[in-house]
Amino acid sequence: MTAYTVDPAATRYRRTAATRFALWAARLGWRHAFMWVVAAFAVFPVLFVVSAALNPLGTLSSARLWPTGASADNALDLFGNTPFTTWYANSLFFALANAAVTVLLSALAAYAFSRMRFRGRRVGLVGLLVIQMFPQFLAIVALYLMFSSIGEYRPELGFDTRWGLLLVYLGGALSINTWLMKGFFDTVPKELDESAQMDGATHAQVFFRIMLPLVTPVLAIVGLLVFINTVNEFLLASVFLRDTDAKTLGLGLYQLVASQRNANFGMFSVGAIMLSLPTLMVFWFLQRYITEGLTSGAVKG
Amino acid sequence: MAASEHDSAGAPSGAPARPPLPGGRFAPGTSLTAHVVKIGLLGLFTALGVWAVLPLYLAGHWLGLAVAAGVVALVYHVYLSKRTVPAKYLLPGVLFLVAFQILPVLYTMSTSVTNMSDGHRVDKQQAIASIESLSVTRTPDAEEYTLTVATAGDPETGALVFLLTDPEGRTYTGDEEGLDPLPTATVNASGRITGAFGYTVLTPAQVNARSAELEEFAVPTGDGAGIRSSGLSTAFEGTAVRSYDASCDCVTDSETGTVYTADDERGAFYGPEGDRLPQGWKVNVGFDNFARFLFDPTFASSFFGILVWNIAFAVAVTGLVFVVGLAVAMALHVPRMRGKALYRILVVLPYAMSSLAMYLLWRDMFNTDFGLINRMLGLQIDWFGDAWSARAAVILANVWLGYPYMFLVATGALQAVPRELSQAAQIDGAGRWQAFRHVTLPLLMVAMSPILVATFAFNFNNFNAVWLLTRGGPLSSENSTAGATDLLITYTYRLAFNEATAQYGYAAALSVMIFVIVSLISVVSLRRSKALMEVDR
């Protein structure tokens, strides 16, 4: 720390190491200390689940915070001894189908709300906000009773089927997401679709050829949000899907640790990581938007 | 957004005037491909509609048929007319919304004023038919039928149907409602029906799997008689021991002589000693379900206890998540901090994991014997066994899952607040805390308060947060239906789906009360939010 020679006049203004440390601690040091605490709190469950997934013994009692060994036994158990692939496929089916159709239905409605003026538009928009306050699962009793009779007439749409639950999920397609999209549609200049119409485009052509390509970011975000929510949905799925082979991965994991809490923990951990993978990937995509937002504000001190 | 007022922009000025269509300036021309796609989609939709209503037609469910036909007609009208452009875009989503969100809410409301529960699911006629046919016993001169067990629905769950052949070779179908002739059945040499249009014949294995159901199944044939199965391939017609008499509105048991009188308020037949027949019917009980939750001492205490904890939970989680998230955002809100990007990734990590799996993980970490938390701290606490430690654990896990989102939002909001403002305040003599409290925070709250309201509303009904951790428990010994960490929604779920007898009426009444509470909260918050202003843009 010493080796350079300095003008003796300037040394008077140099701070001692202690002062500099005190200044650093006041400005940045506490921030680092605080962040260490929060980061530890944030990371330890994730670390635990990863180490439990690799733990060769595969029990809850033998799982440590830090990995004690690396083995694929738990993963092999999960793939071999449970209908894991079926569960995962079910989860992905619901999440992908719901996300895709919701984006389409929402975008159609948002286009009408953003670009057209018609009777009932205001009522419709306010209505969407109001309905938003009543999540679908509050009507679970009615949905259950409805689908027990639908299942009697059309077993293909009843319980333990993919289509029945998907229909219910799609009932929530028009929601706050439609508002989000409508806001984004509003930012696309009207001149664009007007000029297309001058050139003879129909409303459908304007929607599919002009609008949709311009609003892809909001379509992606809504799709990803719906995807995450569907993967994590438990209440409706638990009422609709009772049969082991019809379950989603979330329900399957719940069943796995409900019966054999200690012994199955290794398998559960592998499944938990697998269930988180789509969400983690979503964050990988969103990361760019998050970082952009952060850096654009941080350029100026 | 000034251009939004007029919809005439599509036509160049001076162009021949076309009568304005709703939806405005769009030209109604269509290309050939679009036509083909449109016809294809409408055809597909019609096919789906026919497929869906076929069983309704077979069952003679005319109201359902009329509704389905109405929907198909509406779709045709909207997509073939040129005057309904906005509706073309709104209809698909709205149909789903009405069918699977609005109708269920209305149906919940109508269920909430009934006593609907296990044993009270059907109407009185069906209950009487079921009482009579279940008491059928064989008489010496009983008529024998050759039996085939079938169903109109799914082989594993669909309602059972008897396909019967009488000694003269006539064929019938019999279900819970009665016996009907079946003219078009395939009959084999021994007189047994092997197939009939609209029915799936069950294999012996499938029948065996449902033998308990078969035992209870009987076809009423009127005058207190009914057809029951004896074994897998024969059925007999016998007379009912219990018979209904409309003049006294009662059921008489001819073996014991007991008279069970109908109680139309409670929806069941009650004997002289207050014992009742298990098959009851659904009756309208008015606001009894609500009254029970509000005034009955035991239920009111659990209901209001749950309501208080429900609000406290939502407030505590929202508040803590906000404080932690904002603190992290403030700590990172400084230029030139080493490791900022890494910190950010680490603290956002909980949000990027699947919340469902993470709840289950936290539940196991709180496990008494094997859980990580007890092992790391060297404790032996039964976290979910005591009311207060369970509540603390639930809140802790939810803060872990919820603060990263608040951190992201707060970071964005902080960047929108110019740093000069708090610097200017400090130059004017304000302390750091004062500058934050009186300058930065009020500006932050403008952006954050809608998010806080939304977070509150979300946590108010956060089913997963409680069910996956504690299932609402611990349940106390004196009250086995309401647990210490129960939210209203988990309580509802338990009443409807997790008790020995499902109590749909009560559960629906609880749902309606949640609707009311949520409405009150949202009216207050909507008044304050500016969201409604956007409608006119």
Interface residues (C-beta under 8 A of the other chain):
Chain A: R27 L28 W30 R31 H32 F34 M35 V38 A39 F41 A42 V43 P45 V46 F48 V49 T59 L60 S61 A63 L65 L105 S106 L108 A109 Y111 A112 M116 R117 F118 R119 R121 R122 G124 L125 V126 L129 V130 I131 M133 F134 P135 Q136 F137 L138 A139 I140 V141 A142 L143 Y144 L145 M146 G151 E152 Y153 R154 P155 L157 G158 F159 L167 V168 L170 G171 G172 A173 L174 T178 W179 G183 D186 K190 E194 Q197 M198 G200 A201 T202 H203 A204 Q205 V206 F207 I228 V231 N232 E233 F234 L235 S238 V239 G250 L253 Y254 V257 R261 N262 F265 F268 S269 G271 A272 I273 L275 S276 P278 T279 L280 V282 F283 I290 T291 G293 L294 S296 G297 A298 G301
Chain B: M1 A3 S4 D7 A9 G10 P12 P22 G23 G24 R25 F26 A27 P28 G29 T30 S31 A34 A52 P55 L56 A59 H61 V85 P86 Y89 L90 P92 G93 V94 F96 L97 A99 F100 Q101 I102 L103 P104 V105 Y107 T108 T111 M116 A152 G153 D154 T157 G158 A159 V324 A327 V328 A331 L332 V334 P335 R336 M337 R338 G339 A341 Y343 R344 L346 V347 V348 L349 P350 Y351 A352 M353 S354 S355 L356 A357 M358 L360 L361 W362 R363 D364 M365 N367 D369 F370 G371 L372 M376 W400 P404 L408 T411 G412 L414 Q415 A416 R419 A457 N461 F463 N464 W467 L468 I489 T492 Y493 A496 F497 Y504 A507 A508 S511 I514 F515 V518 S519 I521 S522 L526 A531 L532 E534 V535 D536 R537
